[in-house]
Amino acid sequence: MRVTVDTDVCIGAGQCVLTAPKVFTQDDDGFGELLAGCAEPVDDPLLREAARACPVRAITLHEEG
């Protein structure tokens, strides 16, 4: 599954980092971003929960194949 973060929508709540810390981090301004290497398809069971936890729905999951 591929994951993207819409940086124009993100408010920096940090729920993605708290929920899936192996996939997300926060940039210098506190906004969510993917960790290095997570731009490729990711297999983390917490991705769906992180997307649900985002208060502004800035995380989009793209099913592969």
Legacy VTK file of the C-alpha trace (Angstrom):
# vtk DataFile Version 3.0
C-alpha trace
ASCII
DATASET POLYDATA
POINTS 65 float
0.000 0.000 0.000
1.251 3.467 -0.824
0.604 6.349 1.548
0.650 10.097 0.960
0.323 13.099 3.261
-1.371 16.226 1.896
0.875 18.908 3.354
-1.595 21.615 2.318
-4.224 20.064 4.608
-2.047 18.832 7.510
-2.350 20.870 10.726
0.456 19.125 12.614
-1.716 17.308 15.149
0.833 14.481 15.243
-1.678 11.641 15.456
0.013 9.885 12.535
3.363 9.870 14.346
1.794 8.619 17.561
-0.098 5.876 15.739
2.483 4.677 13.182
5.936 5.930 14.230
7.698 3.550 11.819
6.073 5.355 8.878
5.533 8.997 9.903
7.549 11.796 11.428
7.061 15.538 11.777
9.073 18.114 9.881
10.767 21.141 11.452
7.454 23.008 11.423
5.584 20.141 13.108
3.714 18.917 10.048
3.409 15.218 9.253
5.616 13.625 6.648
6.727 10.167 5.637
9.962 8.765 6.978
12.713 8.132 4.438
11.995 4.943 2.524
8.245 5.118 3.065
7.501 6.745 -0.281
7.511 3.233 -1.746
4.738 0.781 -0.899
4.566 0.231 2.860
3.279 -2.772 4.760
2.491 -1.514 8.263
-0.652 -2.711 10.043
-1.052 0.696 11.708
-1.419 2.676 8.456
-5.198 2.437 8.355
-5.457 3.487 11.986
-3.130 6.441 11.361
-5.293 7.561 8.442
-8.421 7.300 10.613
-6.731 9.177 13.467
-5.864 12.199 11.322
-8.323 14.933 12.346
-8.205 16.637 8.934
-7.923 13.517 6.742
-4.551 14.571 5.307
-3.426 10.938 4.943
-4.484 8.981 1.883
-3.921 5.266 1.434
-3.544 3.939 -2.106
-4.232 0.220 -2.523
-1.733 -1.520 -4.785
-2.737 -3.688 -7.639
LINES 1 66
65 0 1 2 3 4 5 6 7 8 9 10 11 12 13 14 15 16 17 18 19 20 21 22 23 24 25 26 27 28 29 30 31 32 33 34 35 36 37 38 39 40 41 42 43 44 45 46 47 48 49 50 51 52 53 54 55 56 57 58 59 60 61 62 63 64
